[in-house]
Amino acid sequence: MTSDFQSELLKVLDERGYIHQCTDAAALDSLASSGEIITAYAGYDCTAPSLHVGHLISILMLRRLQQSGHKPIVLMGGGTTKVGDPTDKDKTRPLLTDEEITRNMESIKKVFERFLTFGDGPTDAVMVNNADWLDTLGYVQFLRDYGTHFTINRMLTFESVKLRLEREQPMTFLEFNYMLMQAYDFHELLGRHGCRLQLGGSDQWGNIVNGVELCRRLDRKEVFGLTTPLLATASGAKMGKTEGGAVWLNEDLQSPYDYWQFWRNTEDPDVGRFMRLFTDLPLDDIAKYEALEGSEINEAKKKLATEATLMLHGEEAARLAEETARKTFEENTTADNLPTIEVGMSDLKDGINVLNLFVSAELGKSKGEVKRHIAGGAAKINDTPIADEKSLVTDASLNADGVIKLSIGKKRHVLVKPR
């Protein structure tokens, strides 16, 4: 991949580390330099009520695209979710009902307004749903019109298929059709919106190439595919995964404080890279943060956390999250904006088993996990390590603020508030 790009779009994407593969980088760069507004899309299936941090890189690519004077399309996978993307999966995803897909879609939609400007202008983002065309396709007619453009030989070479076969995990014929449907999406978006570019993670490369080739054959137009690297942390962990599971983008599933903490816990070697990818900080400022050494790198982590939280949750939420962390860790006081659960005062007076309370606070997935934290001295009540896994938490543990502070280590805290 050349870095001698002429267009603002590819220069920005390259400088910030978004580019992994491109079907024809030189031709795309030339098109982006021509003054023509490029319409590009990224797709999101509706398998959960929220997207997670792993989706952020493609959302932010759409943001960079719009900032560079081009037009983003957010494609909601109301149709493809009914099939299930087999990419990077060891087994078939559970099929959702139409009602579940619709509910998830409505919950997911609001996140995009944080990152993109929607409207009717030439570079304003639009949101579309592939169920609008996939749900009306006749199967036999679809196979006759489009099936002849795909070969089983080629499809078997794609990583999503090869991995399943190598691991001897079954792939259903339903899933096998997913790549045809994604390719058809590109064809439809080209016809409906003049879309010339598909964006996605590198695990989608095979599906994206299929769409590019279908558009060239059927529409006789040059279109492009561009993928981002699949991100892992410096230690090799999958980006966006924690002990507690996925890092969600919806506030009702992941509080701004917990989101801020996720970024604050970034490993030292990743700070500069994540600043380029996940914030709007100027590159010169990022270079200064990258030059920090020793304990000073913590200031860079705080800046990363605040900027990332600001982008998703807004300025006030980011400020409160930063202030909560400062009070909790630097002043060792109880901050008002820590995640909170409520329990009945009568239950507290009777006593609540400490294992049950930590699981209810989502500080452990199971009693066994909480037991391990207690054995290691990481589980604390009001900053005091728990000595007995069979102990009861009562109203006697309420502090001067009228709450009980539960902790796992130094960075995971939940307040228990009686009602």
Secondary structure, 3 states (H helix, E strand, C coil): CCCCCCCHHHHHHHHCCCCCEECCHHHHHHHHHCCCCCEEEEEEECCCCCCEHHHHHHHHHHHHHHHCCCEEEEEEECCHHHCCCCCCCCCCCCCCCHHHHHHHHHHHHHHHCCCCCECCCCCCEEEEECHHHHCCCCHHHHHHHHHHHCCHHHHCCCHHHHHHHHCCCCCCHHHHCHHHHHHHHHHHHHHHHCCCEEEEEHHHHHHHHHHHHHHHHHHCCCCEEEEECCCECCCCCECCEECCEECECCCCCCCHHHHHHHHHCCCHHHHHHHHHHHCCCCHHHHHHHHCCCHHHHHHHHHHHHHHHHHHHHCHHHHHHHHHHHHHHHHCCCCCCCCCEEEECHHHHHHCEEHHHHHHHCCCCCCHHHHHHHHHCCCEEECCEECCCCCCEECHHHCCCCCCEEEEECCCEEEEEEEC
